[in-house]
Amino acid sequence: MAVLAVFGLMGTMLATALPAQADTLICDQYGTATVQGRYVVQNNRWGTSATQCINVTSNGFDVTQADGSVATNGAPKSYPSIYNGCHYGNCSPGTNLPAQVSSISSAPSSISYTYVSGATYDAAYDIWLDPTAKKTGVNQTEIMIWFNRVGSIQPIGSSVGSASVGGRTWDVWTGSNGSNNVISFVAPSAISSWSFDVKDFIAETVRRGMAQNSWYLTSVQAGFEPWQNGAGLKITSFSSTVNTGGSGTGGTTTGGTTTGGTTTGGTTTGGTTTGGTTGGGTTGGCKIAYVANSWPGGFTADVTVTNSGSTAVNGWKVGFTLPSGQTITNAWNASITPSSGAVTATNTSSNGQIAANGGTQSFGFQGTYTGSTFAKPAQFTLNGTACTTA
């Protein structure tokens, strides 16, 4: 059954956050408490009058009572959650949010969930973006990362394909709930714990035109959206940090390891790298999958590099020549220089290794082109070795 999901932050009133020392039981509709002196936990029972209680621990919370149910083709009952940032005027202690996206070098976060059966719910991050440094009210774009969903529910809007973000593949949904735009990244199977970089999901959202680098990140939240029942759901650990003052291109995440910063390489000539090291080399060949999405005057490209050899690659540079008239405007999971002609994509500090015997790494970029037709690069090299194309 089609389901409208995600109004996780629609509570319009919030009680002042109280410090949580020993476990604290909250049953107030919008009751909150602080944990670790830096995060806010909120009951946020905005979609039902039935009782909901959470037990706030030193590292997260447990849902101890979750009465009532709502139709699974509508909005959920609530969004009990923990967050870094500002939510309806209640900012977590010491937060540096809102922060302009262009100023964020990395935004590492980690989470551990405990799931239950006999309930209908999702376990999801809510990441909020707005053109202004907003501390209250509804933001313009909501990013949801669904770690798990149980029951006949689905995100706002419609499915628009898949994306590789943070070293994982996600089903992507986009739409509007009438108050804000929503992009949802849905895991194909349940994830109980993960460490990753929130900036990667922001970059993908910007790439899809649902936000801009001039906008502001206002909060990073993690919790549950229950439709039916939900007692026993837990967050046993949570962390969120937003690092600012970098180049604005952001950190990347591969396989759950979060690092920040960017790495730049040497200059390029004819698709091979000069003026810098070329990394670990290849033994046995490589394969490139180049998937492009184009429209009049613009395009995006996702590139997957497969190491077909028997030796791991430690440090990679992918060389290729852009067709005439094409210019790269921004990139993710790699630094690419120069912006046109013969270019080289260089790994970041966190994704430099490609495992042997079929290991992969991915990067992508957005660009512009002139002329009436869009063309793809004809050849690729990995650390100077010619690759086959998929």
N, C-alpha and C positions, 0 to 999 in steps of 0.2 A: 504494500500500500504506500502511496506517495506520502512523504512526511515532511512537514516544515520543521526544521530544527533551528536552534540557536538564537536565543535571545539572552545569552548568558549574563548580560550586564544590564538588564532592563529595570532592575530595582532603582527606584528614584529617591529613596530615602535610606540613609545608612547611619547607624548609631556610631558614636565615637568609639574608636578601637581601644580596648582595654588590654594591658599587658597580660599575656598568658604565662604564668609561672608553672604551677602544677597544672594538670589537665583541667580545662575549663569547659563546662557544658553550656552551649548556646542554643536556645530554642526560639529566641526573638526572631521575627521575620527577617530583619536586616541587621541582626547582631553581628559584631565583629570582635576580633581580638588580635593582638600582635604576637608574633613568635620570632625568636632569635634576634629580637630588637630591630628587624629589618623587613619583615613580611607581614601582610594583613591576611587573616583568614576570615571569610565571610559566609554566613548561612545563606543569604541571598535567595530566600523563598519567595520569588516574585510572581509565580504563575499559579498558585493554589492557596486556598485558605486552610488546607489540612496541615497538621503539625509536622514539622521537620526539626530535628535536633542534631547537632554535631558536637563531638567531643574534640576539643582543640588540644593537641599534644605539643611537645616541644619542637617537633619537626614537621607537623602537618595536621591532619584531622581524620576522624572516623565519623561516618554517618550512622548515628545510633538509632534514629527513628525517622521513617520516611512514609508517612501515612498518605492514603489517597492515590489516585491515578488520574491521568488526563488522556485524551484521545491521541493515538500515535500518528495521526495525520495533522497534528497541530503542534504548537510550541510545548516545550517541556515544563515540568513543575517548577524548576529552580536551577540554580547553578552554584551549589556549595563549592567554594574554591579558595585558593591561596594566591596572592599576587604581589608583584613588585611594580610600583608605579602609582597612578592616581585613578580612582574610580568614584565618579559622582562626588568629587570634592574631598574624598578621603584618601590622602596620599600615604604610602607606606613610609616608615621612618627612614630618613637619610637617602631616599631615592633621588637619582639624578634624572628622572623622567618628569615631564616630557623631554625628549632629546631629538634633535633633527636627524633624520635618517642619514643624511650626507656626512654627519659628524661621527657616526657610529662605526668603529673599527671591528667590533665583534660583540655578540650578545649571548654568551654561553649560558645554558640552562640545563638542569637535570631534574628527573622526576622518577619516583617509584610509586606505582599504583597497586592496589589490591582489589581484585574483582570478585563479584558474587554471581550466583545463578538465581533464577526465580525473579528476575527484575528486567525491566526494559530501560536502557540508558546508553549514553555514550560517555567515554572518558576523553576529555579534550582540553587542549590549550585554547585560550582566547587571547589574541594579540591585536591591539587596537592602534589604528593609525588615523591621523587627521591632518588637514592642511594647516591647522593652527595648533599652538602649544596648549591644547585644551586639557583642563583638569577636572571638568565636570560635564555632564550631559553626554549625549550620544556622539560617538566619533563617526567619521564618514566611511571607513573601511574596517571590517573585522576579518582577521585571519583566524581560521580554526584549524587545529591539527588533531584529527581524530585518532587517538591511540587504540580505541576499541569501540565497538558498537554491538549491542545485544538487543535483539528484537527487530520488529518491522519498522525501522526508522531510517531516515536518510537526511542528508544535509539540505539546506536551503538551495533552491534553484535546480539546475540540471547538470548532468555529467558532461564535461568538456574534454575528456581524455585523461591522460596520465602525465606525470612529471617525475623526474629523478631529482630529489632534493635531500641533501644531507646523507648521501650514500644509500638512500632507500627509494623505492618506487611507490608513488602515491596515486590514488584515483583523485581527480580534481573536479570539484563542483563549484559553480559560480551562480550568483543570483542576488536578490535583494529581499529583505524581510519587511520592506515598507518604511523602515527608519534608516537603514544603512546598507551598504553593499557588503556581501559576504563571499569570501573565497575559502573553500574547505579542502584540506588535504586529508584523505581518508586512507588509513593503513589497510591493506588487503587482509591482514590477520592481526590479532591482538598483540600489542607491545606493552609489556608490563613495566619496563624501565628503560631509560635512554638518556644519554648525555648528547647534546647537539648545540648548534648555533642558530638562534632565532633569526639572525641576520640573513641566513640562507633563504628562509621562507619569505622574509621581507623582499629580498632581491627578486625572487620568482614572482611575487605579487606586483612589484614595479615593472618587471619585464612584460607582464600580461596587461599592463595599462590600468591596474586598479589602485595604484598609488604612485607617488613620485618621491624622488630623493629629497626634495625640498620639504616634504611633509614631516610630521613628528610621530615618533613612537611614544604612546602615552602610558601603556601598561602591558605587562606580561602576566597572564593568569593561567592557572591550571586547576581543573576540577572535574565535576560530573554534571551531566544533564539527565536527570531521571524523568521518565514518563510514568512508570509504574514501579512501586516499591523502591528499593535502593538501600535499605538498611544493611550495614556491613561493608559498604564501599569505603576505601581508605586511600589517603595519600600518606605514605610513610616517610617520604623525604622529598624536598623541593629546594632548588637553588636557582637564582636568576641574577645575572650581573650584566650591566650594559657598559661597555668600554667605549669612551669617546675620545676625540682628539686625534683620530687616525686619518688615513687618506680618504675615508668615506667609501672605499670599495668593499670593505668588510672582510671578516674571517670566513672560513669554510669548514664544513664538517664532513668527515669521511668515516664511515663505519662506527659512528658514535663518539669519535674523539674530536674535541673542540679545540681549535686554535684560532688565533687572530692574525691580522696583518696581511700583507701581500708580498709577493716575491716578483722581482723583475729580472729579466734576462738580458743577454747581449743584443746587439743589432743583428739583422738578418740579411742574407744575400741569397736570392734564388731559392728560398725555402729552407736553407740550412743555417745553422747558428754559428756566428763568429763572435769573438770578443767576450766569451764566457764559457763556463764548463757545460758539457752536454749531458752529464749525468751517467747513469749506470749502463747505458747501451742496451742492445737487444740480442738475443740468441734464438733464432728460429722464426723470426718474422713478427708481423703485427697486422692488425686489421682495424679499419676505421669505419664507423657507422656515422653518417652525416645526415641528420634529419632537419629539414628547413621548413619554415612556415613563412610565406611571403604574401605581401599585399602591394598595391601600387606604391612604389617608392620606398618600401621598407621591408625588413625581414628579421626573423630570429633563426638561430641555428643551434642545435644540440649535437655535440660531438662525443661519441663514445670510443675510447681507445682500448683495444684488446691486445694483451701481450700473449702471442701464440708460442713464445719460446719457453725453454726449460729453465731460464734464469730470471729472477725478479729484476725489474727495472727500478733503480733507485735514483730518482730525479729524471723528469721527462720534459722534452721539448718537441712539440708537434709543429712541423713546418708545412705550410701550404700557401698557394698564391690565390688571392681573391680575384675573381673576374673583373675586368675593367669597369670602372664606375661604382664599385662597391666600397663602402667605408664602414668600419666598425665604430660604433658609438659607445658601447659599454660591454663588459664581459663579466662572467661569474665563474668561479672555481678555477680560474687561470688568469694570468696577466698576458695580454696580447700586444705585441709591438712589431712594426708600426701599425697604423690603423688602416692601411690600404696596401695593395700590391703584394709583394712577398712578405708574409708575416710569420711570426713564431708565437705559439701559445706555450707558456711556461707554467709548470705546476706551482701551486701555492705552498706555504710552509707545512700544510697539513695533509696534502694528498700526493706527495712525491713518489710514493712506492706503488708499482703495479705488480701484483703477484704473478708468478710464473704459471704457465699452462692454462691460460684463459682468464687471468685476472684483468680487471677493467678499471678505468677511471673515466670520468665524464667532465666536460666543461661546455660552456655555451656563450653565445654573444648575440647582440642586437646590432643591426646596421641599417644603412640606407643604400639605395642603388639608383642609377639613372638608366634610362632606356625603357623599352616596352616589355622586355622579358627578363626574368630572373634566372641566373645560372649558378651552378654549384662549382666549387673548386674541383679540378680534374685529378690532382694527385696530392698525396700526403706522405710525410716522413715522420718517423719516430726516432729521435736522436740520430738523425742522418740516414736511417735505414728506410727504404721505400716500403710503404704499407699497401696491402690490398684494400679495396673498399667493399663494404657490404651492400 
